[in-house]
Amino acid sequence: MTPRTAGARPALLLMVGWVALLWVLEGIDTLSGNALDTFGIQPRDPAELVDVVPAAFLHFGFEHLAANTLPLLVLGFVAALRSGIRRFLAAALLIIVVSGLGVWLTAPAHSNTAGASGVVFGLFGYLLVRGFIERKPLDIAIGVGVGLLYGSILWGALPTTSGISWQGHLFGLIGGVLAACLLRGRGRAVPAAGAVVRPVP
């Protein structure tokens, strides 16, 4: 069993657990008369900064949650498998914070934003560029595959649909690219292209 194959089990368990937590929280929210919706992000209120992280785990209804479940599970599993659990969790936290702060700064006044879609966009951006940054052919191929499979979600980062937090999507995407840059692996250095120097016989 290779290290990557051995890493598939914890990566899968992590993401199944993450998604299960989201469904449990939405069940609690529904049973409590949407009491957890108060943990969404209301912009430019200093007291709301504490909700930047919790908001990424809450949704406004099961339909909202269902739309995020599969892409979060797939992209999260691939990212955790290829990055390792620790680096994945660091990337996810960075994505959540950047996406949440972006919403807090730029969302319309009197709005309330929650949902895992910022994380989904962040993981998409992370996987899309990570291989190119680290110069790993397999991860480049994964990035291309992710782009082909989920590239259409990029429309969600544009202000085209009312009621959708394009701000959370856009800043989540930025957070994912930032995470790929800042959490770059320490693999062996790739020799720079250019002239080759050989000893004179």
Helices and strands as residue ranges (DSSP letters): H 3-6, H 8-31, G 35-39, G 46-51, G 54-57, H 62-83, H 85-106, H 117-134, H 137-150, G 151-157, H 166-182
